């Protein structure tokens, strides 16, 4: 098993289960299908949606937003010593790059890693020094700022320096105790912003 691949079993099954139909917003309201809107209008609209960013999660000066993607998926937990512990996220992401404005899709999985399913580029976050702020939504996983640890490829994630996880909804581990080697997948949504060094 490599760190850049999705582990077999639960993680891979969860990714299949969380595919986001085109034209469905995370609020559960229907929007016109992508085909009925011009691609540039759709991309410009997505790029213009700026989530509220806690000041503590701002990247250092000299880094600019490169891509904004909405995620829908699950946080996978496993039972360890009678309590739930995070195993991995499993989510599909859709959004746009900023310059140039271009629609993009990706997968999010163990690492934490994000990989483009269009160009194969990948960024893996550094687990050390992650900054977190509580979500504005009750019973939701925290908002984060993660520094990139490694990148691969020349595509959308090839030069990413920082990642923000914002506007989180859901994903919190069950409060009840667990037994044995049980696993569970808790649905969540979030907005991820990817930064690159200002060139």
N, C-alpha and C positions, 0 to 999 in steps of 0.2 A: 504494500500500500504506500503510495507516495503522498506527500503533504499537499500536492497540487491536484490531486484527484479526489473525487467524492467517494468516501468509503462505501463499500457494498452494503446492502441491507437497508436499514431504516433511513439513513440519509438519502440514498438514491430514491427510495420509494416516496419519501416525503417531497422530494423535488418534483416528481411526477404529479403528486397530488396538489401542488400549489400553483400550477400554471395559471396565469391570469388571462382570461378571455379579453380580446381586443375590445376597447370601448367601454369597459366597466371600471368605474372609479372605485377608490378604496372606501368611500363613504357609503357605497352600496347603491348609489344612484346611477342610472343609465345615462351614458353620453352617446352622441352620434357615433356610429362606427367609424373607424379610422379611414376607411375607404371613401367616406362621404365628405371628408374634410381635406383641403390641400395639405400636402406633407409639410410645407414650410410653415403654414399657420399652426399646425399641430405641434411642431417642434418649437416654434417661437413661444407658444403658449406654455409649454412644459418648462422651457428655460426661464420664463418670467415668474413662475411660481416659486417664490423665495420663502422657505420656511423660517420661522422665528428661531434665531440662533442665540443660545445663552452665551454671554461674553466669555465665560471661562473656556468655551470650546472653540474659540477662534484660533486658527493656525497662526504661527509666528508671521511677522511681516515678510513680504517677499513671496507669498504663495497665493495663487488665484484659483478660483473655481474653474474646473475643467469639464466636469460632467455632473448632472443631477439625475438620480434614478430613484424611482419608487419601488419599494420591495414588498412582496407579499409572500409569506412562507410560514415556517414553524421554527421554534426553538426546541431542540430535542434534549430531553433530560433523562438521566439514568439514575438508578437507585444506588447510593453508596452509603453504607453504614446507617441505613434507615432514613436517609434524607436524599432529596433530589439534587443532583449536580448537573450542570450543563455539560453536554457532550459536544454538541455542534449546532450551528444554525443551518437551515436548508431553505433557501428562498430563491425566487426568480425576480429579476429586476428589469424594469423598462424605463427609459428616459431618453435624455439627449446629451450630447456634448455641447459645449458653449461656443467654441471657436475652432472650426466652423460648426454651425448648428447642424447636428446630424442625429437621427434616431439611433439608439443603441439598446442592446439587451445583454444581460449577463446573469450569471449564477453566483450565489453566495453560499459558502460551505466552510467546513472545518479549516482552521488556520489561526485566526479568521482570514479567509481568502475570498477574492472576487475575481471571476474569470469571464472575459467576453466570450459569448458563444458565437460571435461573428468573426473575430480575428485571432482568438486564442490567447490574447495578452492576459496577464495575471498580475495582481498585487496581493501580497500577504502582509497583514498588519502585525506590528510588534506588540506582543502581549504585555511587555514591560512599559510602565509609564502611561497607561491608558487613563485619560481624564474622563470623568463621568459626572453628570448632572441629572437629578431626578426628572422624569418625564412630566409634562404638563397634564398628561392623561393618567387618572388613577389606575392602580393595578396594572402598570405597564413597565417594561424593562427600561433601564436608564438610557438617557441620551449620552453619546460618547464622542470623543475625539481620539483617533488612533493614528500613530505615525506609521508610515510604510516601512516594512523591514526588508522586503525584497520585491523586485518586479521582474517580469519576463515579457519579452516581445516588444514590438514597436507600435502596437495598436493603442486602443483607448486607455488601457491601464499601464502602459509601458513606462510612463514618467511620473506616476502618481507619488506624491510625497506625504499627504495626509488624507484621512477619511473621517467624515462626520456622520454619525447616525443620529437623526433628528426626528421629531414628531412621532415618536414611538407609540404604538397602541398594542396592548396585549403582550404575550410572550413570557409572562411571569411563571416561575415554577409552581406546581401545586403546593398548597400549604399542608395537605395531609401527609402523614408519614408513608413510607413505602417499604416494601420487603423484597428480599431476594435480588434478582437482577432485572427487575422491571424497568421498562422504558416508557416514556410518554412524549408526545409531540404537542406543543402548545402554539396555536396560531398567533402570528404577530404581523404588524405592518410598520413600515418606517420609510423615511426619506434618507438616502445616502448622498452626500456631496463629496466629490473627489477633487483634490487640489493638486496642482503642479507648481513648480518653481516658476516665478515670473521671468519670462525670457526677454 
